[in-house]
Amino acid sequence: MNADIPARVAASLDLPLRSVAATASLLAMGATVPFISRYRKEHTGGLDETAIRSIETEIRRLEELDRRRDTIIDTISEQGKLTAELEERLRAATTAAALEDLYLPYRPKRRTRATVARERGLEPLARMLMSASGLADPEAAARRFVAGDVADTGAALAGASDIIAEWAAESPRLRSRLRGIMRRTASVRSVIAPGKEDHPDAAKYRTYARYSHPLRNIPSHCYLALRRGQAEGLLRVSVEIDDRVDSLAEAFVPRAGADASRRLVAAAVADSYRRLLRPSIDTEMAAEWKERADGVAINLFSGNLRQLLMAAPLRGRRILALDPGFRTGCKAVALDAEGNLLDHDVVYPNPPQADTVGAMRTLMRLIDDHELDAIALGDRTASRETEAFLRSSGIADFTEVFVVSENGASVYSASPLAGKEFPDHDVTVRGAVSIGRRPIDPLAELVKIDPKSIGVGQYQHDVDQSALRDALDFTVMSCVNSVGVDLNTASPQLLSYISGIGPALAERIVAYRAAHGAFASRRALLDVPRLGAKAFEQAAGFLRVPDSANPLDNTGIHPESYPLVERMAADLGMDTAALAGNAEAIARIDPARYADAGEATVADVLDELRKPGRDPRGSADNADFDSAIHTIDDLSEGMILTGKVGNITAFGAFVDIGIKEHGLLHVSQMGARRVTDPSTVVSIGDIIRVRVIGVDIDRRRISLSIKDL
């Protein structure tokens, strides 16, 4: 890493240089973002995870920019065209666009009209036209170049104009000016593509049939929808800007040149704008707008995923999981409180079989035999019908029914991971197990599924997939480390997201656990082959060993701080075990006495001691849907219903009201004041009261409101 990068990052992010430099140093030594934000607060000045992640991202961007800069300088130098002035300008470039503008004249090109003109010896004529004095009589000057392939003065001036047009297209000044014009004035317009008005999918783009919006503030979802519609051939999309060709020409034409030369240069710039400059900047700006829209969509997806992963677990409950269906029946599995499969069967309470008596007997047997005390019911096909059966048969009187999202269950059931977990069971059993495990521990189960299949994104298949994967992986890692995992029960997938571990080491940990039994302590982790001191340092604080002889092994206190806790306990005349969870004793600790350990570290240690083994996710809530509502046909405007927020988008939230179709709670219906960010009003999993304000049976759309409720 270049020595000046911390200063550049600090300036870019408006963060203290000292904090940025410390963070950069820790990252360079292999420390992870969760570890730094949790256990190195004294070094970073208390920067949170978001700031540290931003530093990491900006360092990566600047390092990539510097590598590109070095490559460009080397390439131009090899051409023998690198001057001290050009190198200085290249070194001073702070953005990729500025760097590429400077490199453009030296980039290897395909054969162009300007290339042909140069080969015909017309570059001197172009330079005469562009000189400060210009040419009073361009025709006369052009006669000197009529020879060979240059048939006449018209051909000579046309070739010189082609060269000038290419210079204009490669001018950093003109490119920067046109970017500025586009950023300020560009608007996007769209119509249904001619001949596609009756296409079956055209209705999806009804909003964009006659659409216009300034690109500087177009909503992310609108821009991505336009691009998707254009890619599908259903929309015709155009970008319009204020016509500033004259101003571009004025910026490039010699100010004191002869009028005849100025007119030729202005015409060449106009040609360049139409043929070279505008198409190039159009492409570049489209990528910029796409990147901006992607960023919004990815951040929204990441926020939704975080809420879903951090949903409260249903602790200590033994689950009857039902994957409902009609013709193929309902797959039923019995799970213990840790999600282990105990039993499974198939029942047929719904048409066409409608064997309610047989289904009731089978399910009650599973409940009684395995002491099940909660039901997890999948939310897809036949869900409401199956729930009605559970209530009418009295089964729901014995257990609480939780309606669970099935998103991604089929993806998991067909995965190699599911095959490895349940080699003797088919995909229907595996899918039901996934449904049942989700309320037990959403985080532990959902990390096994590609986040894009979980159903909380917006245009997730349209955004930059590398950026999306990076953001979602970070979100999962952040959530896993925030909660912590049980070293003796965690799956390899869950362990792989722990700071410092990764997939390969996670597999070795699980293999060692299977061969040697449960880990007795955190320190026992060091016995795992190829797990060194660095990995242990990064991971230990996020791993829990509930049955360890040392109670600190079941807290977020890092082993490096155990001596601090031992000092505190000794000063109080007790041992560590007696101190953990002892509110009265902890209240007598004077943090100032341990200032040598760092104020932030002491505060975190005391916080963990107050509630050892706590889970930050809270307790699970359940939605009680209206039993009279089974399909969209049962809805009418004005109804007040209970719903559960299932997904959040830039334009609102989708709410499960207990039927197949989820209702849209648009941002305009979220309160008396204008709402710009739906996530500030509702979160995924929230149980809310909603009013039905619109039902479109033909389009299967439901509009909801929470105003005045």
DAVENSUL-V663090 format. One line per field, one symbol per residue. ss: DSSP state (H for helix, E for strand, L for the rest). psi: psi as a letter, one per 20 degrees, with the letter a starting at -180 (. if undefined). Layout:
ss=???
psi=???
This chain:
ss=LLLLHHHHHHHHHLLLHHHHHHHHHHHHLLLLHHHHHHHLHHHHLLLLHHHHHHHHHHHHHHHHHHHHHHHHHHHHHHLLLLLHHHHHHHHHLLLHHHHHHHHHHHLLLLLLHHHHHHHLLLHHHHHHHHLLLLLLLHHHHHHLLLELLELLHHHHHHHHHHHHHHHHHLLHHHHHHHHHHHHHHLEEEEEELLLLLLLLLHHHHHHHLEEEEEHHHLLHHHHHHHHHHHHLLLEEEEEELLLLHHHHHHHHLLLLLLHHHHHHHHHHHHHHHHHHHHHHHHHHHHHHHHHHHHHHHHHHHHHHHHHHHLLLLLLLLLEEEEELLLLLLEEEEEELLLLLEEEEEEELLLLLLLLHHHHHHHHHHHHHHHLLLEEEEELLLLHHHHHHHHHHLLHHHLLEEEEELLLLHHHHHLLHHHHHHLLLLLHHHHHHHHHHHHHHLHHHHHLLLLHHHLLLLLLLLLLLHHHHHHHHHHHHHHHHHHHLEELLLLLHHHHHLLLLLHHHHHHHHHHHHHHHLLLLLLHHHHHLLLLLHHHHHHHHHHEELLLLLLHHHHLLLLHHHHHHHHHHHHHLLLLHHHHLLLHHHHHLLLHHHHHHHLHHHHHHHHHHHHLLLLLLLLLLLLLLLLLLLLLHHHLLLLLEEEEEEEEEELLEEEEELLLLLLEEEEHHHLLLLLLLLHHHLLLLLLEEEEEEEEEELLLLEEEEELLLL
psi=pqhiggghggggilqpggggggggggghjjqrgggghhjkhhgikkprhgghggggghggghggghggggggggghghikjorhgghghghipiqhghghghhgiippqrprhhgghghjkjhhghhghirhhaphnhgghhhijoqciohahghghgghhhghghgghjohghggghgggghhipqpqqrpppijhjphihhhkhhjhnqpppihkpqghgghgggghghijiqopqpqrpokhghgghihpphjrqhgghgggghhgggggghggghghggghghghggggggggghggggggggghjqpqnpjqppoppnqregiaoppqpqaijjpphrqrpqmirqhglmhghgggghhgggghjlqjqpopqjcpjghhhggghghiihihhqppopppjpighgghjqhghhhhmhjqrhhggghggghhghgngghghiipphijikjrokhiirohghgggghgggggggghhhqqohiiqrhgghhippifrgghghhggggghhiaqpirghihiippkoahghgghhgiiqpnhjqhohiikrjpqhijghghhggghhikrrghhhpinhgghhipohhikhhipggggggghghhhmpjqpjibqqqqpnqpiiohrhiiqqqiqprprpphqprhjaqppojjrgpqqpnqhikirhqpphohiigqqpipoqpqppiponggjlqpprqjpk.
